[in-house]
């Protein structure tokens, strides 16, 4: 089986038994299948009156993951994908373990900004997020029109030293402001034209930039999504894979399914093997009777 290097090879050893198909269709199981078919006469065993998913689980021994796996390998790719969307969230999160750390970060960087920002804010505090983002990214974040100017001015008034404010204002306007006190400095910033005001923020120190970003994010958490997802994902670079997967518990199952679709077909078959036996049986009865026909 050829696997992409984005896959966690070590994890595969835990599931290696699934590739051993010898004895999956034991004589006991085959006998049960034959009895069911013979009892139905000319009618397919799964078309018997009253036959349901519970019967199929029992007759085919679908509680055995090796049996489920052998049947899943008989399905079309389309069916396997459909089954993926019927899995429980906890199992979808387990499926994420198949990806390497770097591949997970790469996949998450493709999520919509709103989705990824929600996940990150459940994993990190505003201060932690800003400490993990590059200064250039925070600089650009502070330029967003979605950020309330009043919070920027409030931060300047409460947290910044007059010396730094004077320097920022001088760089932005090209005019020395050595004699202004803090109140007048903040008032002058408030009166600047929007483009000059935004430019002045790029002259802040590294420390003030990060602290202002955290200050605003605490008051306007929705503004994190103003940062592109591929930039936000940088916050995950130093996180352990287990921490990232824990954070992914905030994602909707459909989002997890979409991510899992990036697994190679061979691994996707193993992931779907974790499906609840009765859910799998119901799908076979409703959508894949051609597979059942091959068993009799």
Secondary structure by P-SEA (a helix, b strand, c coil): cccccccaaaaaaaacccccccccccaaaaaaaaaaaaaaccccccccccccaaaaaaaaccccaaaaaaaaaaccaaaaaaaaaaccaaaaaaaaccccaaaaaaaaaaccaaaaaaaaaaaccaaaaaaaccaaaaaaaaacccccaaaaaaaaaccccaaaaaaaaaaacccccccccaaaaaaaaaaccaaaaaaaaaaccaaaaaaaaaaaaaacccccccccccccccccccccaaaaaaaaccccaaaaaaaaccccaaaaaaaaccccaaaaaaaaacccaaaaaaac
